[in-house]
């Protein structure tokens, strides 16, 4: 059976704001002073911690190169590694399911949960399950999904959306979190303070009952080893370990790009991920399992949902290297000002600006590739060396191509063609410069025409310089003629 090429038009990549474009959502976010203060404080702290622990590693550059090479080799031979991985999981008692898209993945999960007779499941933090909208699908089937990661729990209880890959509640401060707990948690001390230890203890008490009573747990996976069939989840709170070991049924939803070929490859990524993500030298909890453990039923869902289509694009497939560390979000000047909700996807920030349009098609996310200054900070910190700026430029060209494909040429394309013609030779360039003198007649009129005409959108954010009465070339020619 051929496993790659499964997905048709991808469906179900989580959309937070429907059809609202990034510019509109960003404009709204910029008006929220509290949001911007929360984001700045959090990202500044994370950046400082990351910089400190990365500086301790003398071969950081070599580790990045090794990780990129491992990921690229895996993607180039993904079909073979997936078959190898599946065989080892099955040998060890696991059941493997293949899902073309979100609908298939959700249906499989609902069927397993229903067969187990569960009305409530506990979840390990997982971007893949957010991507497919699993919580909503379970709710429609009468099953409550309880997020056990502290930040995800805050978002869930606040009837909110995640705004960061690693720190979903980064847009909330401690006062807001306390108010959410008082409003949504039963039995919470009405005098609950906003101190982090007190808030954490309240969450721990709330979740302990869920861990002990849940019959089904759902997780994602940070990595999977084709050589052994092993899955890996790394986390900082211990909630993942509780979910993975206590319930009688464990379901893991894993994007097919999470594979690594060999066990020894994991060494590279376990050095890169914690430093890039949380600014730690290693994760407090690293859980690994192979197939079904004694007394537990294990189901693995391998999710495509647009990944095969992304893999087919030689200019965009490097986005599948991503290990979800969120380092690019923490250094992005755009993300720091507007937060994750403005991106309208479960994958915010620079990586979301390249990943979401590829998983869904650029026509569904046409504004995201433009949600960047192209400053290059994301490339500098990416532990797997994804060239996000060049990828954004590539996706921008695809957006423009799809927008104007088969239609009459746009004003922008005609302008660029005209410039190419004018600059194609010295004589033509000289004629074009002289023709520009006509522009002097328009000096001072641009501001009055900003709200109308074909250049109105462009001029809304730009000021055209005042044209000089005499060009540099005219001055040089006059001097040489003396």
C-alpha positions as CSV (number, residue, x, y, z in Angstrom):
1,X,0.0,0.0,0.0
2,X,1.2,3.5,-0.8
3,X,0.9,5.7,2.2
4,X,2.2,9.0,0.8
5,X,-0.2,10.8,-1.6
6,X,-3.1,10.1,0.7
7,X,-4.4,13.6,1.1
8,X,-6.6,15.4,-1.3
9,X,-7.7,18.9,-0.5
10,X,-6.8,19.2,3.2
11,X,-9.6,19.8,5.6
12,X,-9.8,20.7,9.2
13,X,-6.6,22.7,9.9
14,X,-7.8,24.7,12.9
15,X,-8.9,28.2,12.0
16,X,-9.5,30.5,14.9
17,X,-10.9,33.6,13.2
18,X,-12.7,32.2,10.1
19,X,-12.3,34.5,7.2
20,X,-10.8,37.5,9.0
21,X,-7.5,38.4,7.4
22,X,-4.2,38.9,9.3
23,X,-4.2,42.7,8.7
24,X,-7.7,43.1,10.2
25,X,-7.0,40.8,13.1
26,X,-3.6,42.5,13.8
27,X,-5.1,46.0,13.7
28,X,-7.6,44.8,16.4
29,X,-4.8,43.3,18.5
30,X,-2.7,46.4,18.4
31,X,-5.4,48.3,20.2
32,X,-5.1,45.9,23.2
33,X,-2.5,47.5,25.5
34,X,-2.7,44.7,28.1
35,X,-2.1,42.0,25.4
36,X,1.0,43.8,24.1
37,X,2.4,44.2,27.7
38,X,1.8,40.5,28.4
39,X,3.5,39.4,25.2
40,X,6.5,41.6,25.6
41,X,7.1,40.5,29.2
42,X,6.9,36.8,28.3
43,X,8.9,36.8,25.1
44,X,11.6,38.9,26.6
45,X,12.0,36.5,29.4
46,X,12.0,33.4,27.2
47,X,14.5,35.0,24.7
48,X,17.0,35.7,27.6
49,X,16.8,32.2,29.0
50,X,17.2,30.6,25.5
51,X,20.3,32.8,24.7
52,X,22.0,31.8,28.0
53,X,21.7,28.1,27.6
54,X,22.4,28.1,23.8
55,X,25.6,30.0,24.5
56,X,26.8,27.1,26.7
57,X,26.8,24.7,23.7
58,X,30.1,25.1,21.7
59,X,28.8,23.0,18.8
60,X,25.3,24.6,18.5
61,X,25.8,25.4,14.8
62,X,26.8,21.8,14.0
63,X,23.9,20.5,16.0
64,X,21.5,22.6,13.9
65,X,23.1,21.4,10.7
66,X,22.9,17.8,11.8
67,X,19.2,18.2,12.8
68,X,18.3,19.7,9.4
69,X,20.2,16.9,7.6
70,X,18.4,14.2,9.6
71,X,15.0,15.8,8.9
72,X,15.7,16.2,5.2
73,X,16.8,12.6,4.9
74,X,13.7,11.4,6.7
75,X,11.4,13.5,4.5
76,X,13.2,12.3,1.3
77,X,12.5,8.7,2.3
78,X,9.3,9.2,4.4
79,X,7.3,6.4,2.9
80,X,9.8,3.7,3.7
81,X,10.3,5.0,7.2
82,X,6.6,5.1,7.9
83,X,6.2,1.5,6.9
84,X,9.2,0.5,9.0
85,X,7.8,2.4,12.0
86,X,4.3,0.9,11.6
87,X,5.7,-2.6,11.6
88,X,7.5,-2.1,14.9
89,X,4.5,-0.6,16.6
90,X,2.3,-3.5,15.5
91,X,4.9,-6.0,16.6
92,X,4.7,-4.5,20.1
93,X,1.0,-4.7,20.3
94,X,-0.1,-1.3,19.1
95,X,-2.9,-0.6,16.5
96,X,-2.0,1.8,13.7
97,X,-4.5,3.8,11.9
98,X,-3.9,6.0,8.8
99,X,-5.8,9.3,8.4
100,X,-5.9,11.3,5.2
101,X,-7.3,14.4,6.8
102,X,-8.9,15.8,10.0
103,X,-12.3,14.2,9.4
104,X,-10.9,10.7,9.2
105,X,-8.6,11.3,12.2
106,X,-11.5,12.6,14.3
107,X,-13.8,9.8,13.3
108,X,-11.2,7.2,14.3
109,X,-10.7,8.8,17.7
110,X,-14.4,9.1,18.4
111,X,-14.9,5.4,17.5
112,X,-12.1,4.3,19.8
113,X,-13.4,6.4,22.7
114,X,-17.0,5.3,22.2
115,X,-15.9,1.6,22.1
116,X,-14.1,2.2,25.4
117,X,-17.3,3.5,26.9
118,X,-15.7,6.8,28.0
119,X,-17.6,10.0,28.4
120,X,-14.5,12.0,29.4
121,X,-10.8,11.9,28.2
122,X,-7.7,13.5,29.4
123,X,-5.3,15.1,26.9
124,X,-1.6,15.8,26.7
125,X,-0.8,19.1,25.0
126,X,-0.9,18.4,21.3
127,X,-0.7,20.7,18.3
128,X,-1.9,17.9,16.0
129,X,-5.2,17.5,17.9
130,X,-5.7,21.2,17.9
131,X,-5.0,21.3,14.1
132,X,-7.8,18.8,13.4
133,X,-10.3,20.3,15.9
134,X,-10.4,17.1,18.0
135,X,-11.9,18.6,21.1
136,X,-14.9,19.9,19.1
137,X,-15.4,16.6,17.4
138,X,-15.4,14.8,20.7
139,X,-17.8,17.3,22.2
140,X,-20.2,16.7,19.2
141,X,-20.0,13.0,20.2
142,X,-20.9,13.7,23.8
143,X,-17.3,13.3,25.1
144,X,-15.6,15.9,27.3
145,X,-11.9,16.5,26.5
146,X,-9.9,17.8,29.5
147,X,-6.6,19.6,28.8
148,X,-4.1,18.7,31.4
149,X,-1.2,21.0,30.4
150,X,-1.5,24.0,32.7
151,X,-1.5,26.7,30.0
152,X,-3.9,24.7,27.8
153,X,-6.2,24.2,30.8
154,X,-6.2,28.0,31.3
155,X,-7.1,28.5,27.7
156,X,-9.8,25.9,27.8
157,X,-11.4,27.2,31.0
158,X,-11.2,30.7,29.7
159,X,-13.2,29.6,26.6
160,X,-10.2,31.0,24.7
161,X,-7.8,30.0,21.9
162,X,-4.1,29.2,22.2
163,X,-1.9,32.0,21.0
164,X,1.5,30.4,21.3
165,X,2.9,27.0,20.3
166,X,4.7,26.4,23.6
167,X,2.9,28.8,26.0
168,X,-0.7,28.8,24.9
169,X,-1.8,31.3,27.6
170,X,1.1,33.7,26.9
171,X,-1.5,36.4,26.4
172,X,-2.9,36.1,29.9
173,X,-1.4,37.5,33.1
174,X,-1.7,36.0,36.6
175,X,-4.6,38.2,37.6
176,X,-6.6,37.1,34.5
177,X,-5.7,33.4,35.3
178,X,-6.9,33.8,38.9
179,X,-10.2,35.2,37.7
180,X,-10.6,32.3,35.3
181,X,-10.0,29.7,38.0
182,X,-12.4,31.4,40.4
183,X,-15.1,31.5,37.7
184,X,-14.7,28.0,36.2
185,X,-13.3,25.6,38.8
186,X,-15.5,24.1,41.4
187,X,-14.4,24.2,45.0
188,X,-11.6,26.8,44.5
189,X,-10.8,28.9,47.6
190,X,-12.5,32.2,47.0
191,X,-9.5,33.9,48.5
192,X,-7.2,32.4,45.8
193,X,-4.2,34.6,45.3
194,X,-2.5,35.4,42.0
195,X,0.9,33.9,43.1
196,X,2.0,31.2,40.6
197,X,2.5,28.5,43.3
198,X,-1.1,29.1,44.5
199,X,-2.5,29.0,40.9
200,X,-0.5,25.9,40.1
201,X,-1.8,24.1,43.3
202,X,-5.4,24.9,42.4
203,X,-4.9,23.4,38.9
204,X,-3.1,20.4,40.4
205,X,-6.1,19.7,42.7
206,X,-8.6,20.1,39.9
207,X,-6.7,17.8,37.5
208,X,-5.8,15.0,40.0
209,X,-9.4,13.7,40.0
210,X,-9.4,13.7,36.2
211,X,-6.2,11.7,36.0
212,X,-7.4,9.1,38.4
213,X,-10.9,8.6,36.9
214,X,-10.1,8.9,33.1
215,X,-10.3,5.6,31.1
216,X,-8.9,7.1,27.9
217,X,-6.0,9.5,27.3
218,X,-5.1,11.3,24.1
219,X,-1.6,12.6,23.2
220,X,0.5,13.9,20.4
221,X,4.2,13.0,19.9
222,X,7.3,15.1,19.7
223,X,9.3,12.4,18.0
224,X,8.9,8.9,16.7
225,X,11.7,6.4,15.9
226,X,11.3,4.3,12.8
227,X,14.0,1.9,13.8
228,X,12.3,0.8,17.0
229,X,8.6,2.0,16.8
230,X,9.2,4.2,19.8
231,X,7.2,7.4,20.5
232,X,8.5,10.3,22.6
233,X,6.7,13.0,24.5
234,X,8.7,15.8,26.3
235,X,7.1,18.1,28.8
236,X,7.7,20.1,31.9
237,X,4.9,19.4,34.3
238,X,4.5,15.7,34.6
239,X,0.9,15.8,33.4
240,X,2.0,14.0,30.2
241,X,3.5,11.1,32.2
242,X,0.2,10.8,34.1
243,X,-1.9,10.7,30.9
244,X,0.4,8.2,29.2
245,X,0.5,5.7,32.0
246,X,-2.7,5.8,34.1
247,X,-5.7,5.3,31.6
248,X,-6.5,1.9,30.2
249,X,-6.6,3.2,26.6
250,X,-4.0,5.5,25.1
251,X,-4.5,7.2,21.7
252,X,-1.7,9.1,20.0
253,X,-2.3,11.4,17.0
254,X,1.0,12.1,15.2
255,X,1.8,14.1,12.1
256,X,3.7,11.8,9.7
257,X,6.6,14.3,9.6
258,X,7.5,13.6,13.3
259,X,9.6,10.6,12.4
260,X,13.4,10.2,13.0
261,X,15.2,7.2,11.3
262,X,17.3,5.9,14.1
263,X,17.4,5.9,17.9
264,X,20.7,7.7,17.9
265,X,19.2,10.6,16.0
266,X,17.1,11.5,19.1
267,X,20.3,12.6,20.9
268,X,20.6,15.6,18.6
269,X,17.0,16.8,19.0
270,X,16.9,16.4,22.8
271,X,19.8,18.9,23.0
272,X,18.1,21.3,20.6
273,X,14.4,21.3,21.6
274,X,14.5,22.2,25.4
275,X,17.1,24.9,24.9
276,X,15.1,26.5,22.0
277,X,11.7,26.0,23.6
278,X,11.8,26.7,27.3
279,X,15.4,27.8,27.8
280,X,16.2,24.6,29.7
281,X,19.1,22.2,29.3
282,X,16.8,19.3,29.3
283,X,13.1,18.6,29.7
284,X,12.0,17.7,33.2
285,X,9.9,14.8,31.8
286,X,10.9,12.7,28.7
287,X,8.5,9.8,28.2
288,X,9.1,7.0,25.7
289,X,7.0,4.0,24.9
290,X,7.0,1.3,22.2
291,X,3.6,-0.2,21.3
292,X,1.2,-1.2,24.0
293,X,2.4,-1.5,27.6
294,X,1.0,-4.1,30.0
295,X,-2.6,-3.5,30.9
296,X,-3.1,-0.7,28.3
297,X,-4.6,-0.6,24.8
298,X,-2.6,1.6,22.4
299,X,-3.8,3.2,19.2
300,X,-1.6,5.3,16.9
301,X,-3.1,7.6,14.3
302,X,-0.7,8.7,11.6
303,X,-2.0,12.0,10.2
304,X,-1.4,13.4,6.8
305,X,-3.8,16.4,6.5
306,X,-1.9,18.4,3.9
307,X,1.6,17.2,4.8
308,X,2.0,15.1,1.6
309,X,1.1,18.2,-0.4
310,X,3.6,20.2,1.5
311,X,6.3,17.6,0.9
312,X,5.7,17.8,-2.8
313,X,6.8,21.5,-2.9
314,X,10.6,21.6,-3.1
315,X,10.6,25.3,-1.9
316,X,8.3,24.7,1.0
317,X,8.9,21.2,2.3
318,X,11.5,22.3,4.8
319,X,8.7,23.6,6.9
320,X,8.1,20.0,7.8
321,X,11.4,20.0,9.7
322,X,9.7,22.0,12.4
323,X,9.9,20.5,15.9
324,X,7.4,23.0,17.4
325,X,9.9,24.7,19.7
326,X,8.4,28.2,19.1
327,X,11.8,30.0,19.1
328,X,10.7,31.9,16.0
329,X,7.7,33.3,17.7
330,X,9.7,34.6,20.6
331,X,12.0,36.7,18.4
332,X,9.5,37.8,15.9
333,X,8.8,41.6,16.1
334,X,5.4,41.1,14.5
335,X,4.3,38.3,16.8
336,X,5.4,40.3,19.9
337,X,3.0,43.2,18.9
338,X,-0.1,41.3,17.8
339,X,0.0,37.8,19.5
340,X,-1.0,34.5,18.1
341,X,-4.8,35.0,17.6
342,X,-4.1,37.4,14.8
343,X,-2.8,34.6,12.6
344,X,-6.1,32.8,12.6
345,X,-4.5,29.4,12.9
346,X,-3.4,27.0,15.6
347,X,0.1,27.6,14.2
348,X,0.9,31.2,14.8
349,X,4.0,33.3,14.3
350,X,6.6,32.9,11.5
351,X,6.3,29.1,11.3
352,X,2.6,29.4,11.1
353,X,2.9,31.9,8.3
354,X,4.6,29.3,6.2
355,X,3.0,26.1,7.6
356,X,-0.7,26.9,7.7
357,X,-0.8,28.1,4.0
358,X,0.9,24.9,2.9
359,X,-1.3,22.6,4.9
360,X,-4.5,24.2,3.8
361,X,-3.5,25.8,0.5
362,X,-2.5,29.5,0.1
363,X,-6.0,30.5,-1.0
364,X,-7.3,29.7,2.5
365,X,-4.5,31.8,4.2
366,X,-3.5,34.4,1.6
367,X,-2.5,37.1,4.1
368,X,-0.3,35.0,6.3
369,X,2.8,35.0,4.1
370,X,2.8,38.8,4.3
371,X,2.7,38.8,8.1
372,X,6.4,39.3,8.4
373,X,9.1,42.0,8.1
374,X,11.5,39.4,6.6
375,X,14.1,40.5,9.2
376,X,15.5,37.0,9.4
377,X,15.5,36.6,13.2
378,X,13.4,33.5,12.9
379,X,16.1,31.8,10.7
380,X,18.8,32.8,13.2
381,X,17.1,31.0,16.1
382,X,15.5,28.0,14.4
383,X,17.1,24.8,15.7
384,X,16.5,23.0,12.5
385,X,17.6,25.9,10.3
386,X,14.3,26.4,8.4
387,X,14.8,29.4,6.0
388,X,11.4,31.0,6.9
389,X,12.1,34.3,5.2
390,X,12.9,32.8,1.8
391,X,9.9,30.5,2.2
392,X,7.7,33.5,2.9
393,X,8.8,35.1,-0.3
394,X,8.1,31.9,-2.2
395,X,4.6,31.7,-0.7
396,X,4.0,35.4,-1.5
397,X,4.6,34.6,-5.1
398,X,2.2,31.7,-5.0
399,X,-0.5,33.9,-3.4
400,X,0.0,36.5,-6.2
401,X,0.1,33.8,-8.8
402,X,-3.2,32.2,-7.6
403,X,-4.8,35.6,-7.2
404,X,-4.1,36.7,-10.7
405,X,-3.8,33.3,-12.5
406,X,-5.8,33.3,-15.7
407,X,-7.1,36.9,-15.1
408,X,-5.9,40.1,-16.5
409,X,-2.5,41.3,-15.3
410,X,-2.5,43.3,-12.0
411,X,-1.3,46.9,-11.8
412,X,1.7,45.6,-9.8
413,X,2.8,43.0,-12.4
414,X,2.4,45.6,-15.2
415,X,4.5,48.1,-13.2
416,X,7.2,45.6,-12.7
417,X,7.2,44.6,-16.4
418,X,7.5,48.2,-17.3
419,X,10.4,48.7,-14.9
420,X,12.1,45.7,-16.4
421,X,11.7,47.1,-19.8
422,X,13.0,50.5,-18.8
423,X,16.0,49.2,-17.1
424,X,16.9,46.7,-19.9
425,X,19.4,49.1,-21.5
426,X,21.2,52.5,-20.7
427,X,19.3,54.4,-23.4
428,X,15.9,53.2,-22.3
429,X,16.8,54.0,-18.7
430,X,17.8,57.5,-19.6
431,X,14.5,58.0,-21.4
432,X,12.6,56.7,-18.4
433,X,14.4,59.1,-16.1
434,X,13.5,62.0,-18.3
435,X,9.9,60.9,-18.4
436,X,9.8,60.8,-14.6
437,X,10.2,64.6,-14.6
438,X,6.5,64.7,-15.2
439,X,6.2,63.4,-11.7
440,X,7.3,66.8,-10.4
441,X,3.9,68.1,-11.3
442,X,2.3,65.6,-8.9
443,X,4.5,66.6,-5.9
444,X,2.3,67.3,-2.9
445,X,-0.7,65.7,-4.4
446,X,-0.2,62.1,-3.2
447,X,-1.6,62.7,0.2
448,X,-4.9,64.0,-1.2
449,X,-5.3,60.9,-3.4
450,X,-4.6,58.2,-0.8
451,X,-8.2,57.2,-0.3
452,X,-8.9,56.5,-4.0
453,X,-7.3,55.3,-7.2
454,X,-5.3,52.1,-8.0
455,X,-2.5,53.1,-5.6
456,X,-4.7,53.8,-2.6
457,X,-3.9,50.6,-0.7
458,X,-0.2,51.0,-1.3
459,X,-0.1,54.6,-0.3
460,X,-2.1,54.0,2.9
461,X,1.1,52.8,4.6
462,X,3.8,54.6,2.5
463,X,5.0,58.1,1.8
464,X,6.4,58.8,-1.6
465,X,9.5,61.0,-1.6
466,X,9.4,64.5,-3.1
467,X,11.0,64.4,-6.5
468,X,14.1,66.7,-6.8
469,X,14.1,69.4,-9.4
470,X,17.3,68.1,-10.8
471,X,18.5,64.5,-10.9
472,X,22.0,63.3,-9.9
473,X,22.5,62.3,-13.5
474,X,21.6,65.8,-14.7
475,X,24.0,67.3,-12.2
476,X,26.8,64.9,-13.3
477,X,26.3,65.6,-17.0
478,X,26.4,69.3,-16.4
479,X,29.6,69.0,-14.5
480,X,31.3,66.8,-17.2
481,X,30.3,69.2,-19.9
482,X,32.3,72.1,-18.4
